[in-house]
Amino acid sequence: MERAGLAHGSRLRAGRVAMVLAAITWLPLLILAIVEGVAWGGHVEVPLLRDYLPYGQFLIAVPVLVLGQRIVTRSLSENGVRREGKRR
């Protein structure tokens, strides 16, 4: 993870991880839609690039979950709870 620039020491860079995960989930979907001819229109009523549900699922929800994990982990560690669920 450090080699890819997603971590600095033992700390993850949540913003970069969120962007990489969003790209990993979105790009295959876009590539397959282009190959099938349903990205811009043609064979379907609502093409992928005009359908807002995939945007919400992949480009908003995935980064929000990654960033939310960082906030919750920080909050739990401030209250004395370690990752394994045991108190210090």
ABEGO torsion letter per residue (X at the ends): XAAAGABBEABBBAAAAAAAAAAAAAAAAAAAAAAAGAAAEGABABBAAABAAAAAAAAAAAAAAAAAAAAAAAAAAAAGBBAAGBBX
